[in-house]
Amino acid sequence: MNMANVKIYGAETSRYEYFKYSLEQFLRRYNLNLEIEEIKNVSQIIEDHVESIPTLRINSHVDIVYSEKEGIENFVTKSKENIIQEFAPDLLTKILVPIDFSENSLNAFNYALGLAKEIGAEIELLYVNHPSPMVVDGQILVDDVTVANRKYNLHRIVEKTRKELERQRVDKEFVMIRDTYMMGLAADKIIEKSKDKDLVILGNTGESASKKILGSVSLKVSSHGHCPAMFIPPNLKYSGLKKIVYAYAPTSYDQKVLKSIAKLARKFESEIHIIHVDDGTKYEPYDISSYVSHMYEDIQFICEEVQATNVSSGVNNYAENIKADLIILSKKKKKLLEQIIQKSQTKSTLMKSQTPIMVFHNDDIGCLCGGACRQKPDANCHH
């Protein structure tokens, strides 16, 4: 953490007191042990070259100045964002949300917002433009007007969301939002940006676009991303993660995934359903019930074996029956993923599923612990 030097300049007004109270609550909520120096002396304010009050000054080089036009909530939000960036950049869970301005991608963004409000997160809204250049007199020209419009629309979505969050005055958790515009192939850029993220959230476009979802961007991200990828069905609103289904196979890798799932369970007070789908294929049984009851005494695990003709229908039917909030799959189980996202017979179950699906990767197991494991390393947290 950088050296802490935080000053607030102001006078005894209701606006100043509200700002100070909001800041103190925020620091307490995230265990940021920063001492704030209050300066109300007019001569000192003038000597420190403060433009107007209230003002927050961080480490003598960052000034956040109140603007009557932007309002107090915007001032409070900017102050919190700058404190996080200066003193605890890894404190918040980092979520990447790629959008293409479609209804389903915007729904995924709204789902991510609901999640972020509960856990505290930084959302990066990403638009990747794969332009179709024109060739005129042997020169390649890019449609600058279209590019400018897409950048504007992306930024407008973020600004509108920020203002809405300010009006809501959500004190439970803090949400930061920023937008990024990139040129190139969507899947490649999403994978590139996932390197420093905890989670990628994408919209599942449904059965009508199954070829696009299964054959290109989402499949590539789920296979090669550097953090877990979460796919949100159309029109689904975030309502918590109270019931989580994990499609389990008896491998050492699955036990590693369980550590991350345990983190989720503690964060969201979730009930974890560990299921093995018996579709006739051979497997080595393992007493998973005894394992989890011994390793995770504080978490409610329910272990079931499900009979089904294929893994996809078994997983999805079970999730629907218990009204699950999330299905978790691990990428290492290639046979499982192949059965779920490649066989044509499963399109009707996966693509119509109203349960979000999260895919964990073999080499990079993330978590939604709010960044706590970065501050205080946890042997059980594979962040």
VEXDOVEX-381462 format. One record per residue (C-alpha): x, y, z. Coordinates in steps of 0.5 Angstrom, whole numbers, plus 500, padded with zeros to 3 digits. Layout:
N
<node X="X" Y="Y" Z="Z"/>
...
//
This chain:
383
<node X="500" Y="500" Z="500"/>
<node X="503" Y="507" Z="498"/>
<node X="504" Y="512" Z="504"/>
<node X="498" Y="515" Z="506"/>
<node X="497" Y="522" Z="506"/>
<node X="490" Y="524" Z="505"/>
<node X="487" Y="531" Z="507"/>
<node X="480" Y="534" Z="506"/>
<node X="479" Y="541" Z="506"/>
<node X="472" Y="544" Z="508"/>
<node X="467" Y="548" Z="512"/>
<node X="462" Y="546" Z="517"/>
<node X="456" Y="545" Z="512"/>
<node X="452" Y="539" Z="511"/>
<node X="455" Y="538" Z="505"/>
<node X="462" Y="537" Z="508"/>
<node X="459" Y="533" Z="514"/>
<node X="456" Y="528" Z="509"/>
<node X="462" Y="527" Z="505"/>
<node X="466" Y="526" Z="511"/>
<node X="461" Y="521" Z="514"/>
<node X="461" Y="517" Z="507"/>
<node X="468" Y="517" Z="506"/>
<node X="469" Y="514" Z="514"/>
<node X="464" Y="509" Z="512"/>
<node X="467" Y="507" Z="506"/>
<node X="474" Y="506" Z="509"/>
<node X="471" Y="502" Z="515"/>
<node X="467" Y="498" Z="510"/>
<node X="474" Y="496" Z="507"/>
<node X="479" Y="496" Z="513"/>
<node X="483" Y="502" Z="510"/>
<node X="487" Y="504" Z="516"/>
<node X="488" Y="511" Z="513"/>
<node X="488" Y="517" Z="517"/>
<node X="485" Y="523" Z="514"/>
<node X="487" Y="530" Z="516"/>
<node X="481" Y="535" Z="516"/>
<node X="483" Y="542" Z="514"/>
<node X="478" Y="548" Z="515"/>
<node X="482" Y="554" Z="517"/>
<node X="481" Y="559" Z="511"/>
<node X="488" Y="561" Z="511"/>
<node X="491" Y="554" Z="511"/>
<node X="486" Y="553" Z="505"/>
<node X="489" Y="559" Z="501"/>
<node X="496" Y="557" Z="503"/>
<node X="495" Y="550" Z="500"/>
<node X="492" Y="553" Z="493"/>
<node X="486" Y="549" Z="494"/>
<node X="481" Y="552" Z="489"/>
<node X="474" Y="550" Z="492"/>
<node X="471" Y="547" Z="498"/>
<node X="470" Y="541" Z="499"/>
<node X="476" Y="538" Z="496"/>
<node X="480" Y="531" Z="497"/>
<node X="487" Y="531" Z="497"/>
<node X="491" Y="525" Z="496"/>
<node X="499" Y="524" Z="497"/>
<node X="499" Y="532" Z="495"/>
<node X="499" Y="530" Z="488"/>
<node X="491" Y="528" Z="487"/>
<node X="486" Y="533" Z="488"/>
<node X="478" Y="531" Z="487"/>
<node X="474" Y="538" Z="487"/>
<node X="467" Y="538" Z="489"/>
<node X="463" Y="541" Z="483"/>
<node X="456" Y="544" Z="484"/>
<node X="454" Y="542" Z="477"/>
<node X="456" Y="534" Z="478"/>
<node X="453" Y="534" Z="485"/>
<node X="455" Y="531" Z="491"/>
<node X="454" Y="524" Z="490"/>
<node X="459" Y="524" Z="484"/>
<node X="464" Y="528" Z="488"/>
<node X="464" Y="522" Z="493"/>
<node X="464" Y="517" Z="488"/>
<node X="470" Y="520" Z="485"/>
<node X="474" Y="521" Z="492"/>
<node X="472" Y="513" Z="493"/>
<node X="475" Y="511" Z="486"/>
<node X="481" Y="515" Z="487"/>
<node X="483" Y="512" Z="494"/>
<node X="482" Y="505" Z="492"/>
<node X="487" Y="507" Z="486"/>
<node X="492" Y="510" Z="490"/>
<node X="492" Y="505" Z="496"/>
<node X="489" Y="499" Z="495"/>
<node X="488" Y="497" Z="487"/>
<node X="487" Y="490" Z="488"/>
<node X="482" Y="491" Z="493"/>
<node X="476" Y="490" Z="489"/>
<node X="474" Y="484" Z="485"/>
<node X="476" Y="485" Z="477"/>
<node X="470" Y="483" Z="473"/>
<node X="471" Y="484" Z="465"/>
<node X="464" Y="485" Z="461"/>
<node X="465" Y="484" Z="454"/>
<node X="459" Y="488" Z="450"/>
<node X="457" Y="489" Z="443"/>
<node X="451" Y="493" Z="444"/>
<node X="446" Y="487" Z="443"/>
<node X="440" Y="486" Z="448"/>
<node X="443" Y="480" Z="451"/>
<node X="450" Y="483" Z="452"/>
<node X="447" Y="489" Z="456"/>
<node X="443" Y="484" Z="460"/>
<node X="450" Y="481" Z="462"/>
<node X="452" Y="488" Z="464"/>
<node X="446" Y="489" Z="468"/>
<node X="447" Y="482" Z="472"/>
<node X="455" Y="484" Z="473"/>
<node X="452" Y="490" Z="476"/>
<node X="448" Y="486" Z="481"/>
<node X="453" Y="481" Z="483"/>
<node X="458" Y="487" Z="484"/>
<node X="454" Y="491" Z="488"/>
<node X="454" Y="485" Z="493"/>
<node X="461" Y="483" Z="493"/>
<node X="465" Y="490" Z="491"/>
<node X="468" Y="490" Z="484"/>
<node X="471" Y="494" Z="479"/>
<node X="467" Y="493" Z="472"/>
<node X="471" Y="494" Z="466"/>
<node X="466" Y="494" Z="460"/>
<node X="469" Y="492" Z="454"/>
<node X="467" Y="493" Z="446"/>
<node X="472" Y="490" Z="441"/>
<node X="471" Y="493" Z="434"/>
<node X="473" Y="488" Z="428"/>
<node X="472" Y="494" Z="423"/>
<node X="470" Y="492" Z="415"/>
<node X="475" Y="497" Z="412"/>
<node X="474" Y="500" Z="405"/>
<node X="479" Y="500" Z="400"/>
<node X="479" Y="506" Z="396"/>
<node X="485" Y="507" Z="390"/>
<node X="489" Y="502" Z="393"/>
<node X="488" Y="505" Z="400"/>
<node X="485" Y="502" Z="406"/>
<node X="480" Y="506" Z="410"/>
<node X="477" Y="505" Z="416"/>
<node X="470" Y="508" Z="418"/>
<node X="472" Y="513" Z="423"/>
<node X="464" Y="516" Z="424"/>
<node X="462" Y="509" Z="426"/>
<node X="468" Y="508" Z="430"/>
<node X="467" Y="515" Z="434"/>
<node X="459" Y="513" Z="435"/>
<node X="461" Y="506" Z="438"/>
<node X="466" Y="509" Z="443"/>
<node X="461" Y="515" Z="444"/>
<node X="455" Y="509" Z="446"/>
<node X="460" Y="505" Z="450"/>
<node X="462" Y="511" Z="454"/>
<node X="455" Y="514" Z="455"/>
<node X="453" Y="507" Z="458"/>
<node X="458" Y="507" Z="463"/>
<node X="456" Y="515" Z="465"/>
<node X="449" Y="513" Z="465"/>
<node X="450" Y="507" Z="470"/>
<node X="455" Y="511" Z="474"/>
<node X="449" Y="516" Z="475"/>
<node X="444" Y="511" Z="477"/>
<node X="449" Y="508" Z="482"/>
<node X="450" Y="515" Z="485"/>
<node X="443" Y="516" Z="486"/>
<node X="442" Y="509" Z="489"/>
<node X="447" Y="511" Z="494"/>
<node X="449" Y="503" Z="495"/>
<node X="453" Y="503" Z="501"/>
<node X="453" Y="496" Z="502"/>
<node X="459" Y="495" Z="497"/>
<node X="463" Y="499" Z="492"/>
<node X="462" Y="499" Z="485"/>
<node X="467" Y="502" Z="480"/>
<node X="466" Y="502" Z="472"/>
<node X="470" Y="504" Z="466"/>
<node X="470" Y="503" Z="459"/>
<node X="475" Y="500" Z="454"/>
<node X="475" Y="500" Z="446"/>
<node X="479" Y="496" Z="442"/>
<node X="480" Y="494" Z="435"/>
<node X="481" Y="487" Z="433"/>
<node X="478" Y="480" Z="434"/>
<node X="473" Y="479" Z="439"/>
<node X="475" Y="473" Z="442"/>
<node X="483" Y="474" Z="442"/>
<node X="482" Y="481" Z="446"/>
<node X="477" Y="478" Z="451"/>
<node X="482" Y="473" Z="453"/>
<node X="488" Y="478" Z="453"/>
<node X="484" Y="483" Z="458"/>
<node X="482" Y="477" Z="462"/>
<node X="490" Y="476" Z="464"/>
<node X="489" Y="481" Z="470"/>
<node X="481" Y="479" Z="471"/>
<node X="478" Y="475" Z="477"/>
<node X="472" Y="474" Z="472"/>
<node X="469" Y="475" Z="465"/>
<node X="462" Y="475" Z="464"/>
<node X="458" Y="474" Z="458"/>
<node X="451" Y="474" Z="455"/>
<node X="449" Y="467" Z="452"/>
<node X="445" Y="469" Z="446"/>
<node X="441" Y="463" Z="446"/>
<node X="439" Y="457" Z="441"/>
<node X="438" Y="462" Z="435"/>
<node X="445" Y="464" Z="435"/>
<node X="448" Y="457" Z="438"/>
<node X="453" Y="457" Z="432"/>
<node X="456" Y="463" Z="434"/>
<node X="456" Y="462" Z="441"/>
<node X="459" Y="455" Z="441"/>
<node X="463" Y="456" Z="435"/>
<node X="467" Y="462" Z="436"/>
<node X="467" Y="468" Z="441"/>
<node X="464" Y="464" Z="448"/>
<node X="467" Y="457" Z="446"/>
<node X="474" Y="460" Z="445"/>
<node X="474" Y="465" Z="451"/>
<node X="471" Y="459" Z="456"/>
<node X="477" Y="455" Z="453"/>
<node X="483" Y="459" Z="453"/>
<node X="481" Y="465" Z="458"/>
<node X="486" Y="466" Z="464"/>
<node X="480" Y="467" Z="469"/>
<node X="473" Y="464" Z="470"/>
<node X="468" Y="465" Z="465"/>
<node X="461" Y="466" Z="466"/>
<node X="455" Y="466" Z="461"/>
<node X="449" Y="469" Z="463"/>
<node X="442" Y="467" Z="459"/>
<node X="438" Y="472" Z="456"/>
<node X="433" Y="476" Z="461"/>
<node X="436" Y="473" Z="467"/>
<node X="437" Y="478" Z="473"/>
<node X="442" Y="477" Z="478"/>
<node X="438" Y="475" Z="485"/>
<node X="444" Y="472" Z="489"/>
<node X="448" Y="465" Z="489"/>
<node X="444" Y="462" Z="494"/>
<node X="445" Y="455" Z="490"/>
<node X="451" Y="453" Z="486"/>
<node X="451" Y="446" Z="482"/>
<node X="458" Y="443" Z="481"/>
<node X="459" Y="438" Z="476"/>
<node X="464" Y="433" Z="479"/>
<node X="469" Y="428" Z="477"/>
<node X="474" Y="425" Z="482"/>
<node X="480" Y="428" Z="480"/>
<node X="485" Y="432" Z="484"/>
<node X="484" Y="438" Z="480"/>
<node X="477" Y="438" Z="482"/>
<node X="479" Y="438" Z="489"/>
<node X="483" Y="445" Z="487"/>
<node X="476" Y="447" Z="484"/>
<node X="473" Y="446" Z="491"/>
<node X="477" Y="451" Z="494"/>
<node X="475" Y="456" Z="490"/>
<node X="468" Y="454" Z="490"/>
<node X="468" Y="454" Z="498"/>
<node X="470" Y="461" Z="497"/>
<node X="464" Y="463" Z="493"/>
<node X="460" Y="459" Z="498"/>
<node X="463" Y="463" Z="504"/>
<node X="462" Y="470" Z="500"/>
<node X="455" Y="469" Z="498"/>
<node X="453" Y="464" Z="504"/>
<node X="451" Y="459" Z="498"/>
<node X="449" Y="452" Z="499"/>
<node X="453" Y="447" Z="494"/>
<node X="450" Y="441" Z="490"/>
<node X="456" Y="437" Z="488"/>
<node X="453" Y="432" Z="483"/>
<node X="456" Y="426" Z="479"/>
<node X="452" Y="425" Z="472"/>
<node X="452" Y="417" Z="471"/>
<node X="451" Y="417" Z="464"/>
<node X="453" Y="410" Z="463"/>
<node X="461" Y="412" Z="462"/>
<node X="466" Y="409" Z="467"/>
<node X="469" Y="413" Z="473"/>
<node X="472" Y="411" Z="479"/>
<node X="468" Y="413" Z="485"/>
<node X="470" Y="417" Z="491"/>
<node X="467" Y="419" Z="497"/>
<node X="466" Y="426" Z="496"/>
<node X="461" Y="427" Z="502"/>
<node X="466" Y="425" Z="507"/>
<node X="472" Y="429" Z="504"/>
<node X="468" Y="436" Z="504"/>
<node X="465" Y="435" Z="511"/>
<node X="472" Y="434" Z="513"/>
<node X="475" Y="440" Z="509"/>
<node X="469" Y="445" Z="510"/>
<node X="465" Y="444" Z="516"/>
<node X="462" Y="451" Z="516"/>
<node X="459" Y="450" Z="509"/>
<node X="453" Y="446" Z="507"/>
<node X="454" Y="441" Z="501"/>
<node X="449" Y="436" Z="498"/>
<node X="452" Y="431" Z="494"/>
<node X="448" Y="427" Z="489"/>
<node X="449" Y="422" Z="484"/>
<node X="444" Y="423" Z="478"/>
<node X="442" Y="418" Z="473"/>
<node X="441" Y="421" Z="466"/>
<node X="442" Y="419" Z="458"/>
<node X="447" Y="425" Z="458"/>
<node X="451" Y="430" Z="462"/>
<node X="448" Y="436" Z="459"/>
<node X="441" Y="434" Z="461"/>
<node X="443" Y="431" Z="467"/>
<node X="446" Y="437" Z="470"/>
<node X="441" Y="442" Z="467"/>
<node X="435" Y="438" Z="469"/>
<node X="438" Y="438" Z="476"/>
<node X="439" Y="445" Z="476"/>
<node X="432" Y="447" Z="474"/>
<node X="429" Y="442" Z="479"/>
<node X="433" Y="446" Z="485"/>
<node X="432" Y="453" Z="482"/>
<node X="440" Y="453" Z="482"/>
<node X="443" Y="460" Z="481"/>
<node X="449" Y="458" Z="478"/>
<node X="452" Y="451" Z="475"/>
<node X="460" Y="451" Z="475"/>
<node X="464" Y="446" Z="470"/>
<node X="472" Y="445" Z="470"/>
<node X="475" Y="446" Z="463"/>
<node X="480" Y="440" Z="465"/>
<node X="474" Y="435" Z="464"/>
<node X="474" Y="435" Z="457"/>
<node X="469" Y="430" Z="456"/>
<node X="464" Y="433" Z="460"/>
<node X="465" Y="440" Z="456"/>
<node X="465" Y="436" Z="450"/>
<node X="458" Y="433" Z="452"/>
<node X="455" Y="439" Z="454"/>
<node X="457" Y="445" Z="449"/>
<node X="459" Y="441" Z="442"/>
<node X="454" Y="435" Z="441"/>
<node X="448" Y="437" Z="437"/>
<node X="443" Y="434" Z="442"/>
<node X="445" Y="438" Z="448"/>
<node X="443" Y="445" Z="444"/>
<node X="436" Y="445" Z="447"/>
<node X="438" Y="444" Z="454"/>
<node X="444" Y="448" Z="455"/>
<node X="442" Y="454" Z="450"/>
<node X="435" Y="454" Z="453"/>
<node X="438" Y="454" Z="460"/>
<node X="436" Y="459" Z="465"/>
<node X="442" Y="458" Z="470"/>
<node X="448" Y="462" Z="469"/>
<node X="454" Y="457" Z="467"/>
<node X="461" Y="458" Z="470"/>
<node X="467" Y="455" Z="467"/>
<node X="474" Y="454" Z="471"/>
<node X="480" Y="453" Z="468"/>
<node X="486" Y="448" Z="469"/>
<node X="491" Y="453" Z="470"/>
<node X="488" Y="459" Z="473"/>
<node X="483" Y="458" Z="478"/>
<node X="480" Y="465" Z="480"/>
<node X="475" Y="467" Z="486"/>
<node X="470" Y="472" Z="488"/>
<node X="473" Y="474" Z="495"/>
<node X="473" Y="481" Z="494"/>
<node X="481" Y="481" Z="493"/>
<node X="482" Y="480" Z="500"/>
<node X="487" Y="474" Z="498"/>
<node X="491" Y="479" Z="495"/>
<node X="492" Y="483" Z="501"/>
<node X="493" Y="477" Z="506"/>
<node X="495" Y="471" Z="502"/>
<node X="490" Y="465" Z="504"/>
<node X="493" Y="458" Z="503"/>
<node X="486" Y="456" Z="501"/>
<node X="485" Y="461" Z="495"/>
<node X="488" Y="460" Z="488"/>
<node X="487" Y="467" Z="486"/>
//
